[in-house]
Amino acid sequence: MRILPILLAAWLIAWTGAAAAEPAEGEKADNTACYVCHPGLKQEPITTVHLAEGYGCVKCHGASTEHLQDEMQMTTPDVLYGRRQVDAMCAECHEFPHEDVEQEVEDFLAEWRGRSRPNGRTIYENSICTDCHGTHNIDTERDKADEQEPGDWLTAFNGTDLTGWRPAGAAQWNVRLGRIVGTAGADGAGELLSEAEYADYRMAVTFRADMPLHAGLWLRANGESLGPRVEIFEHENPRAYTGSVGVPGTGLALLNVHDDLFDPGGWNTLSVEVRGQRVTVWLNGEQIGAVRCLPPGKGRIGLHLKAGTADAGSQLAVREIQVRELPADDTETEYTKPEDTETP
């Protein structure tokens, strides 16, 4: 079994209270300003462990003055870390005697490999620190939703067959080794839609995509109107990446401009919150953004595969689809259709 240094680091941070490098003399960590919009950070493990050692949010994310002044939470902190940057970032402060925790990490991997942790992330051989510990991607909307006691997480894919799902179109959909495998065709797009309908909910989908590929997640498909879609692609004009939100016939309503969040060839997790007309998207734990683009009502969730010469034969593999229904949002105003942009 291959032991990952970053898992060892994560284990020590969470379970042994290992200290990072000593804080600068006179430095005082204070997360009070962050707690105004992110109250969940007061108990969040990564935050609390570092704060106990004298390191606050500013240490990793910078002063972030504009972010603090943006009550709409559309301005990101000064410093954010893509998934492929986390390991190196943690290694700047932490050194570990690997032999001291080797058995603990082996036991941890044996228990959790291929399974979803309480933070919603699935553990695999290339997992990083934040896959295993903490829920370090908290925003105001999620905090408010937690206070409203939403329902339990439900598994929408049973891991055995396509019970509860309806295929349509030219793509082929099968279940192999506990995964939904969709294969793009050359003629016509293909969909796999749930039989169940959802109004407001959170969804987490763990997937692997052969690139080049244009796939996506339907959020509230209703009849012939499939609604907005979270894209799995690389788009040229405008430049956008997996985690963007497209509205068929209209264009891209939300652009992910960060090319380092998606792990090509590896397993990735798209997390979505649908609340009223608002869609919020996370890719591998990093928030892409939020946009108002959904018509009211209920609809089906689903998978999409676009047809085309470049995509033909490419596969989308999905090993986990989890859904958690939320209380209805009664604060929405009249629906406004997004402005036209280039159709994805």
Contacts in CASP RR format, 6 or more apart in sequence:
PFRMAT RR
TARGET T0000
AUTHOR 0000-0000-0000
METHOD contacts of the structure
MODEL  1
MRILPILLAAWLIAWTGAAAAEPAEGEKADNTACYVCHPGLKQEPITTVH
LAEGYGCVKCHGASTEHLQDEMQMTTPDVLYGRRQVDAMCAECHEFPHED
VEQEVEDFLAEWRGRSRPNGRTIYENSICTDCHGTHNIDTERDKADEQEP
GDWLTAFNGTDLTGWRPAGAAQWNVRLGRIVGTAGADGAGELLSEAEYAD
YRMAVTFRADMPLHAGLWLRANGESLGPRVEIFEHENPRAYTGSVGVPGT
GLALLNVHDDLFDPGGWNTLSVEVRGQRVTVWLNGEQIGAVRCLPPGKGR
IGLHLKAGTADAGSQLAVREIQVRELPADDTETEYTKPEDTETP
1 106 0 8 1.000
1 109 0 8 1.000
2 125 0 8 1.000
3 98 0 8 1.000
3 102 0 8 1.000
3 105 0 8 1.000
3 106 0 8 1.000
4 105 0 8 1.000
4 125 0 8 1.000
4 126 0 8 1.000
4 127 0 8 1.000
5 87 0 8 1.000
5 91 0 8 1.000
5 96 0 8 1.000
5 98 0 8 1.000
6 86 0 8 1.000
6 87 0 8 1.000
6 90 0 8 1.000
6 91 0 8 1.000
6 127 0 8 1.000
6 128 0 8 1.000
6 129 0 8 1.000
7 105 0 8 1.000
7 108 0 8 1.000
7 109 0 8 1.000
7 127 0 8 1.000
7 129 0 8 1.000
7 132 0 8 1.000
8 96 0 8 1.000
8 98 0 8 1.000
8 101 0 8 1.000
8 102 0 8 1.000
8 105 0 8 1.000
9 90 0 8 1.000
9 91 0 8 1.000
9 94 0 8 1.000
9 96 0 8 1.000
9 129 0 8 1.000
10 129 0 8 1.000
10 130 0 8 1.000
10 132 0 8 1.000
10 133 0 8 1.000
11 101 0 8 1.000
11 104 0 8 1.000
11 105 0 8 1.000
11 108 0 8 1.000
11 132 0 8 1.000
12 18 0 8 1.000
12 94 0 8 1.000
12 96 0 8 1.000
12 101 0 8 1.000
13 46 0 8 1.000
13 49 0 8 1.000
13 94 0 8 1.000
13 129 0 8 1.000
13 133 0 8 1.000
14 45 0 8 1.000
14 49 0 8 1.000
14 132 0 8 1.000
14 133 0 8 1.000
14 134 0 8 1.000
15 104 0 8 1.000
16 101 0 8 1.000
17 49 0 8 1.000
18 94 0 8 1.000
18 96 0 8 1.000
19 53 0 8 1.000
20 50 0 8 1.000
20 53 0 8 1.000
20 55 0 8 1.000
20 93 0 8 1.000
20 94 0 8 1.000
21 93 0 8 1.000
23 29 0 8 1.000
23 53 0 8 1.000
23 54 0 8 1.000
23 55 0 8 1.000
27 54 0 8 1.000
28 54 0 8 1.000
29 50 0 8 1.000
29 51 0 8 1.000
29 54 0 8 1.000
29 55 0 8 1.000
29 56 0 8 1.000
29 58 0 8 1.000
29 59 0 8 1.000
30 56 0 8 1.000
31 41 0 8 1.000
31 47 0 8 1.000
31 51 0 8 1.000
31 56 0 8 1.000
31 57 0 8 1.000
33 68 0 8 1.000
34 41 0 8 1.000
34 57 0 8 1.000
34 68 0 8 1.000
35 41 0 8 1.000
35 42 0 8 1.000
37 71 0 8 1.000
37 73 0 8 1.000
37 139 0 8 1.000
37 140 0 8 1.000
38 138 0 8 1.000
38 139 0 8 1.000
38 140 0 8 1.000
38 143 0 8 1.000
39 143 0 8 1.000
40 138 0 8 1.000
40 143 0 8 1.000
41 47 0 8 1.000
41 57 0 8 1.000
41 138 0 8 1.000
42 48 0 8 1.000
44 134 0 8 1.000
44 135 0 8 1.000
44 136 0 8 1.000
44 138 0 8 1.000
45 133 0 8 1.000
45 134 0 8 1.000
45 135 0 8 1.000
46 130 0 8 1.000
46 133 0 8 1.000
46 134 0 8 1.000
46 136 0 8 1.000
47 56 0 8 1.000
47 57 0 8 1.000
47 136 0 8 1.000
50 56 0 8 1.000
50 59 0 8 1.000
57 64 0 8 1.000
57 77 0 8 1.000
58 64 0 8 1.000
60 79 0 8 1.000
60 81 0 8 1.000
60 89 0 8 1.000
61 77 0 8 1.000
61 78 0 8 1.000
61 79 0 8 1.000
61 80 0 8 1.000
62 77 0 8 1.000
62 78 0 8 1.000
62 79 0 8 1.000
63 78 0 8 1.000
64 77 0 8 1.000
64 78 0 8 1.000
64 79 0 8 1.000
66 75 0 8 1.000
67 75 0 8 1.000
67 76 0 8 1.000
67 77 0 8 1.000
67 78 0 8 1.000
69 75 0 8 1.000
73 139 0 8 1.000
73 140 0 8 1.000
74 289 0 8 1.000
74 290 0 8 1.000
80 286 0 8 1.000
81 89 0 8 1.000
81 286 0 8 1.000
82 258 0 8 1.000
82 260 0 8 1.000
82 261 0 8 1.000
82 284 0 8 1.000
82 286 0 8 1.000
83 128 0 8 1.000
83 260 0 8 1.000
83 261 0 8 1.000
83 263 0 8 1.000
83 284 0 8 1.000
83 285 0 8 1.000
83 286 0 8 1.000
84 260 0 8 1.000
84 263 0 8 1.000
85 260 0 8 1.000
86 128 0 8 1.000
86 129 0 8 1.000
86 130 0 8 1.000
87 128 0 8 1.000
87 129 0 8 1.000
90 129 0 8 1.000
108 132 0 8 1.000
109 123 0 8 1.000
112 123 0 8 1.000
112 132 0 8 1.000
113 123 0 8 1.000
113 124 0 8 1.000
113 125 0 8 1.000
114 122 0 8 1.000
114 123 0 8 1.000
114 124 0 8 1.000
114 319 0 8 1.000
115 122 0 8 1.000
115 123 0 8 1.000
116 122 0 8 1.000
116 204 0 8 1.000
116 206 0 8 1.000
116 320 0 8 1.000
116 322 0 8 1.000
117 123 0 8 1.000
117 131 0 8 1.000
117 132 0 8 1.000
118 135 0 8 1.000
119 131 0 8 1.000
119 133 0 8 1.000
119 134 0 8 1.000
119 135 0 8 1.000
120 135 0 8 1.000
120 204 0 8 1.000
120 269 0 8 1.000
120 271 0 8 1.000
120 322 0 8 1.000
121 127 0 8 1.000
121 130 0 8 1.000
121 131 0 8 1.000
121 132 0 8 1.000
121 269 0 8 1.000
121 285 0 8 1.000
122 131 0 8 1.000
122 206 0 8 1.000
122 267 0 8 1.000
122 269 0 8 1.000
122 319 0 8 1.000
122 320 0 8 1.000
123 131 0 8 1.000
123 132 0 8 1.000
124 267 0 8 1.000
126 263 0 8 1.000
126 266 0 8 1.000
126 267 0 8 1.000
130 136 0 8 1.000
130 285 0 8 1.000
137 282 0 8 1.000
137 285 0 8 1.000
137 286 0 8 1.000
137 287 0 8 1.000
139 280 0 8 1.000
139 287 0 8 1.000
141 273 0 8 1.000
141 275 0 8 1.000
141 278 0 8 1.000
141 280 0 8 1.000
141 290 0 8 1.000
142 273 0 8 1.000
145 202 0 8 1.000
145 273 0 8 1.000
145 275 0 8 1.000
145 326 0 8 1.000
145 327 0 8 1.000
148 326 0 8 1.000
148 327 0 8 1.000
150 202 0 8 1.000
150 324 0 8 1.000
150 325 0 8 1.000
150 326 0 8 1.000
150 327 0 8 1.000
151 324 0 8 1.000
151 325 0 8 1.000
151 326 0 8 1.000
152 324 0 8 1.000
153 322 0 8 1.000
153 323 0 8 1.000
153 324 0 8 1.000
154 322 0 8 1.000
154 323 0 8 1.000
154 324 0 8 1.000
154 325 0 8 1.000
155 320 0 8 1.000
155 321 0 8 1.000
155 322 0 8 1.000
156 194 0 8 1.000
156 196 0 8 1.000
156 203 0 8 1.000
156 301 0 8 1.000
156 321 0 8 1.000
156 322 0 8 1.000
156 323 0 8 1.000
157 165 0 8 1.000
157 180 0 8 1.000
157 318 0 8 1.000
157 320 0 8 1.000
157 321 0 8 1.000
159 175 0 8 1.000
159 178 0 8 1.000
159 179 0 8 1.000
159 180 0 8 1.000
159 319 0 8 1.000
160 175 0 8 1.000
160 178 0 8 1.000
161 175 0 8 1.000
162 173 0 8 1.000
162 175 0 8 1.000
162 180 0 8 1.000
162 192 0 8 1.000
164 194 0 8 1.000
164 195 0 8 1.000
164 196 0 8 1.000
165 173 0 8 1.000
165 192 0 8 1.000
165 193 0 8 1.000
165 194 0 8 1.000
165 195 0 8 1.000
165 302 0 8 1.000
166 192 0 8 1.000
166 193 0 8 1.000
166 194 0 8 1.000
166 195 0 8 1.000
167 173 0 8 1.000
167 190 0 8 1.000
167 191 0 8 1.000
167 192 0 8 1.000
168 190 0 8 1.000
168 191 0 8 1.000
168 192 0 8 1.000
168 193 0 8 1.000
169 188 0 8 1.000
169 189 0 8 1.000
169 190 0 8 1.000
169 191 0 8 1.000
170 185 0 8 1.000
170 186 0 8 1.000
170 187 0 8 1.000
170 188 0 8 1.000
170 189 0 8 1.000
170 190 0 8 1.000
170 307 0 8 1.000
171 182 0 8 1.000
171 183 0 8 1.000
171 184 0 8 1.000
171 185 0 8 1.000
171 189 0 8 1.000
171 190 0 8 1.000
171 191 0 8 1.000
171 192 0 8 1.000
171 305 0 8 1.000
171 307 0 8 1.000
172 182 0 8 1.000
172 183 0 8 1.000
172 185 0 8 1.000
173 180 0 8 1.000
173 181 0 8 1.000
173 182 0 8 1.000
173 192 0 8 1.000
173 303 0 8 1.000
174 180 0 8 1.000
174 181 0 8 1.000
174 182 0 8 1.000
174 183 0 8 1.000
175 181 0 8 1.000
178 319 0 8 1.000
179 317 0 8 1.000
179 318 0 8 1.000
179 319 0 8 1.000
180 192 0 8 1.000
180 303 0 8 1.000
180 317 0 8 1.000
180 318 0 8 1.000
180 319 0 8 1.000
180 321 0 8 1.000
181 315 0 8 1.000
181 316 0 8 1.000
181 317 0 8 1.000
181 318 0 8 1.000
182 192 0 8 1.000
182 303 0 8 1.000
182 305 0 8 1.000
182 315 0 8 1.000
182 316 0 8 1.000
182 317 0 8 1.000
183 305 0 8 1.000
183 313 0 8 1.000
183 314 0 8 1.000
183 315 0 8 1.000
184 190 0 8 1.000
184 213 0 8 1.000
184 215 0 8 1.000
184 305 0 8 1.000
184 306 0 8 1.000
184 307 0 8 1.000
184 308 0 8 1.000
184 311 0 8 1.000
184 312 0 8 1.000
184 313 0 8 1.000
184 314 0 8 1.000
184 315 0 8 1.000
184 316 0 8 1.000
185 305 0 8 1.000
185 307 0 8 1.000
185 308 0 8 1.000
185 311 0 8 1.000
185 312 0 8 1.000
185 313 0 8 1.000
186 307 0 8 1.000
186 308 0 8 1.000
186 309 0 8 1.000
186 312 0 8 1.000
187 307 0 8 1.000
188 307 0 8 1.000
188 308 0 8 1.000
189 304 0 8 1.000
189 305 0 8 1.000
189 306 0 8 1.000
189 307 0 8 1.000
190 304 0 8 1.000
190 305 0 8 1.000
190 306 0 8 1.000
190 307 0 8 1.000
191 218 0 8 1.000
191 221 0 8 1.000
191 226 0 8 1.000
191 302 0 8 1.000
191 303 0 8 1.000
191 304 0 8 1.000
191 305 0 8 1.000
192 302 0 8 1.000
192 303 0 8 1.000
193 218 0 8 1.000
193 221 0 8 1.000
193 300 0 8 1.000
193 301 0 8 1.000
193 302 0 8 1.000
194 300 0 8 1.000
194 301 0 8 1.000
194 302 0 8 1.000
195 300 0 8 1.000
196 300 0 8 1.000
196 301 0 8 1.000
197 222 0 8 1.000
197 298 0 8 1.000
197 299 0 8 1.000
197 300 0 8 1.000
198 220 0 8 1.000
198 274 0 8 1.000
198 298 0 8 1.000
198 299 0 8 1.000
198 300 0 8 1.000
198 301 0 8 1.000
198 323 0 8 1.000
198 325 0 8 1.000
199 220 0 8 1.000
199 274 0 8 1.000
199 276 0 8 1.000
199 297 0 8 1.000
199 298 0 8 1.000
199 299 0 8 1.000
199 325 0 8 1.000
199 328 0 8 1.000
200 274 0 8 1.000
200 275 0 8 1.000
200 276 0 8 1.000
200 325 0 8 1.000
200 326 0 8 1.000
200 327 0 8 1.000
200 328 0 8 1.000
200 329 0 8 1.000
201 273 0 8 1.000
201 274 0 8 1.000
201 323 0 8 1.000
201 324 0 8 1.000
201 325 0 8 1.000
201 326 0 8 1.000
202 271 0 8 1.000
202 272 0 8 1.000
202 273 0 8 1.000
202 274 0 8 1.000
202 323 0 8 1.000
202 324 0 8 1.000
202 326 0 8 1.000
203 217 0 8 1.000
203 219 0 8 1.000
203 271 0 8 1.000
203 272 0 8 1.000
203 274 0 8 1.000
203 301 0 8 1.000
203 321 0 8 1.000
203 322 0 8 1.000
203 323 0 8 1.000
203 324 0 8 1.000
204 269 0 8 1.000
204 270 0 8 1.000
204 271 0 8 1.000
204 272 0 8 1.000
204 320 0 8 1.000
204 321 0 8 1.000
204 322 0 8 1.000
205 217 0 8 1.000
205 269 0 8 1.000
205 270 0 8 1.000
205 271 0 8 1.000
205 272 0 8 1.000
205 318 0 8 1.000
205 320 0 8 1.000
205 321 0 8 1.000
205 322 0 8 1.000
206 267 0 8 1.000
206 268 0 8 1.000
206 269 0 8 1.000
206 318 0 8 1.000
206 319 0 8 1.000
206 320 0 8 1.000
207 232 0 8 1.000
207 267 0 8 1.000
207 268 0 8 1.000
207 269 0 8 1.000
207 270 0 8 1.000
207 316 0 8 1.000
207 317 0 8 1.000
207 318 0 8 1.000
207 319 0 8 1.000
208 265 0 8 1.000
208 266 0 8 1.000
208 267 0 8 1.000
208 268 0 8 1.000
208 316 0 8 1.000
208 317 0 8 1.000
208 319 0 8 1.000
209 215 0 8 1.000
209 232 0 8 1.000
209 242 0 8 1.000
209 264 0 8 1.000
209 265 0 8 1.000
209 268 0 8 1.000
209 314 0 8 1.000
209 315 0 8 1.000
209 316 0 8 1.000
209 317 0 8 1.000
210 265 0 8 1.000
210 313 0 8 1.000
210 314 0 8 1.000
210 315 0 8 1.000
210 316 0 8 1.000
211 234 0 8 1.000
211 264 0 8 1.000
211 265 0 8 1.000
211 314 0 8 1.000
212 234 0 8 1.000
212 310 0 8 1.000
212 311 0 8 1.000
212 314 0 8 1.000
213 232 0 8 1.000
213 233 0 8 1.000
213 305 0 8 1.000
213 311 0 8 1.000
213 314 0 8 1.000
213 315 0 8 1.000
213 316 0 8 1.000
214 231 0 8 1.000
214 232 0 8 1.000
214 233 0 8 1.000
214 305 0 8 1.000
214 306 0 8 1.000
214 311 0 8 1.000
214 344 0 8 1.000
215 231 0 8 1.000
215 232 0 8 1.000
215 233 0 8 1.000
215 303 0 8 1.000
215 304 0 8 1.000
215 305 0 8 1.000
215 306 0 8 1.000
215 316 0 8 1.000
216 229 0 8 1.000
216 230 0 8 1.000
216 231 0 8 1.000
216 232 0 8 1.000
216 233 0 8 1.000
216 303 0 8 1.000
216 304 0 8 1.000
216 305 0 8 1.000
217 229 0 8 1.000
217 230 0 8 1.000
217 232 0 8 1.000
217 270 0 8 1.000
217 272 0 8 1.000
217 301 0 8 1.000
217 302 0 8 1.000
217 303 0 8 1.000
217 304 0 8 1.000
218 226 0 8 1.000
218 227 0 8 1.000
218 229 0 8 1.000
218 300 0 8 1.000
218 301 0 8 1.000
218 302 0 8 1.000
218 303 0 8 1.000
218 304 0 8 1.000
219 227 0 8 1.000
219 228 0 8 1.000
219 229 0 8 1.000
219 230 0 8 1.000
219 272 0 8 1.000
219 274 0 8 1.000
219 279 0 8 1.000
219 294 0 8 1.000
219 301 0 8 1.000
220 227 0 8 1.000
220 228 0 8 1.000
220 274 0 8 1.000
220 294 0 8 1.000
220 295 0 8 1.000
220 297 0 8 1.000
220 298 0 8 1.000
220 299 0 8 1.000
220 300 0 8 1.000
220 301 0 8 1.000
221 227 0 8 1.000
221 299 0 8 1.000
221 300 0 8 1.000
221 301 0 8 1.000
221 302 0 8 1.000
222 295 0 8 1.000
222 297 0 8 1.000
222 298 0 8 1.000
222 299 0 8 1.000
222 300 0 8 1.000
225 295 0 8 1.000
226 248 0 8 1.000
226 304 0 8 1.000
227 247 0 8 1.000
227 248 0 8 1.000
227 294 0 8 1.000
227 295 0 8 1.000
228 245 0 8 1.000
228 246 0 8 1.000
228 247 0 8 1.000
228 253 0 8 1.000
228 279 0 8 1.000
228 293 0 8 1.000
228 294 0 8 1.000
229 245 0 8 1.000
229 246 0 8 1.000
229 247 0 8 1.000
229 248 0 8 1.000
229 304 0 8 1.000
230 243 0 8 1.000
230 244 0 8 1.000
230 245 0 8 1.000
230 246 0 8 1.000
230 270 0 8 1.000
230 272 0 8 1.000
230 279 0 8 1.000
230 281 0 8 1.000
231 240 0 8 1.000
231 242 0 8 1.000
231 243 0 8 1.000
231 244 0 8 1.000
231 245 0 8 1.000
231 246 0 8 1.000
231 252 0 8 1.000
231 344 0 8 1.000
232 242 0 8 1.000
232 243 0 8 1.000
232 270 0 8 1.000
232 316 0 8 1.000
233 240 0 8 1.000
233 241 0 8 1.000
233 242 0 8 1.000
233 244 0 8 1.000
233 344 0 8 1.000
234 240 0 8 1.000
234 241 0 8 1.000
234 242 0 8 1.000
235 241 0 8 1.000
235 244 0 8 1.000
235 252 0 8 1.000
235 344 0 8 1.000
237 342 0 8 1.000
238 252 0 8 1.000
238 255 0 8 1.000
238 341 0 8 1.000
238 342 0 8 1.000
239 255 0 8 1.000
239 257 0 8 1.000
240 252 0 8 1.000
240 255 0 8 1.000
240 256 0 8 1.000
240 257 0 8 1.000
241 256 0 8 1.000
241 257 0 8 1.000
241 258 0 8 1.000
241 259 0 8 1.000
241 261 0 8 1.000
241 262 0 8 1.000
242 256 0 8 1.000
242 261 0 8 1.000
242 262 0 8 1.000
242 268 0 8 1.000
242 270 0 8 1.000
242 283 0 8 1.000
243 254 0 8 1.000
243 256 0 8 1.000
243 261 0 8 1.000
243 270 0 8 1.000
243 281 0 8 1.000
243 283 0 8 1.000
243 288 0 8 1.000
244 252 0 8 1.000
244 254 0 8 1.000
244 255 0 8 1.000
244 256 0 8 1.000
244 288 0 8 1.000
244 344 0 8 1.000
245 252 0 8 1.000
245 253 0 8 1.000
245 254 0 8 1.000
245 279 0 8 1.000
245 281 0 8 1.000
245 291 0 8 1.000
245 293 0 8 1.000
246 252 0 8 1.000
246 253 0 8 1.000
246 254 0 8 1.000
246 293 0 8 1.000
246 344 0 8 1.000
247 253 0 8 1.000
247 293 0 8 1.000
247 338 0 8 1.000
248 343 0 8 1.000
248 344 0 8 1.000
249 340 0 8 1.000
249 343 0 8 1.000
250 337 0 8 1.000
250 338 0 8 1.000
250 339 0 8 1.000
250 340 0 8 1.000
250 341 0 8 1.000
250 343 0 8 1.000
251 338 0 8 1.000
251 340 0 8 1.000
251 341 0 8 1.000
251 342 0 8 1.000
251 343 0 8 1.000
251 344 0 8 1.000
252 341 0 8 1.000
252 342 0 8 1.000
252 344 0 8 1.000
253 291 0 8 1.000
253 293 0 8 1.000
253 338 0 8 1.000
253 341 0 8 1.000
254 279 0 8 1.000
254 281 0 8 1.000
254 288 0 8 1.000
254 289 0 8 1.000
254 290 0 8 1.000
254 291 0 8 1.000
254 293 0 8 1.000
256 281 0 8 1.000
256 283 0 8 1.000
256 288 0 8 1.000
258 286 0 8 1.000
258 288 0 8 1.000
261 283 0 8 1.000
261 284 0 8 1.000
261 286 0 8 1.000
261 288 0 8 1.000
262 268 0 8 1.000
262 283 0 8 1.000
262 284 0 8 1.000
263 284 0 8 1.000
267 319 0 8 1.000
268 283 0 8 1.000
268 284 0 8 1.000
269 282 0 8 1.000
269 283 0 8 1.000
269 284 0 8 1.000
269 285 0 8 1.000
270 281 0 8 1.000
270 282 0 8 1.000
270 283 0 8 1.000
271 281 0 8 1.000
271 282 0 8 1.000
271 283 0 8 1.000
271 285 0 8 1.000
272 279 0 8 1.000
272 280 0 8 1.000
272 281 0 8 1.000
272 282 0 8 1.000
273 279 0 8 1.000
273 280 0 8 1.000
273 326 0 8 1.000
274 294 0 8 1.000
275 326 0 8 1.000
275 329 0 8 1.000
276 294 0 8 1.000
276 296 0 8 1.000
276 328 0 8 1.000
276 329 0 8 1.000
276 332 0 8 1.000
277 292 0 8 1.000
277 293 0 8 1.000
277 294 0 8 1.000
277 295 0 8 1.000
277 296 0 8 1.000
277 332 0 8 1.000
277 335 0 8 1.000
278 290 0 8 1.000
278 291 0 8 1.000
278 292 0 8 1.000
278 294 0 8 1.000
278 329 0 8 1.000
279 290 0 8 1.000
279 291 0 8 1.000
279 292 0 8 1.000
279 293 0 8 1.000
279 294 0 8 1.000
280 287 0 8 1.000
280 289 0 8 1.000
280 290 0 8 1.000
281 287 0 8 1.000
281 288 0 8 1.000
281 289 0 8 1.000
281 290 0 8 1.000
282 288 0 8 1.000
291 338 0 8 1.000
292 336 0 8 1.000
292 338 0 8 1.000
293 338 0 8 1.000
294 335 0 8 1.000
295 335 0 8 1.000
296 332 0 8 1.000
296 335 0 8 1.000
301 321 0 8 1.000
301 323 0 8 1.000
303 316 0 8 1.000
303 318 0 8 1.000
305 311 0 8 1.000
305 316 0 8 1.000
END
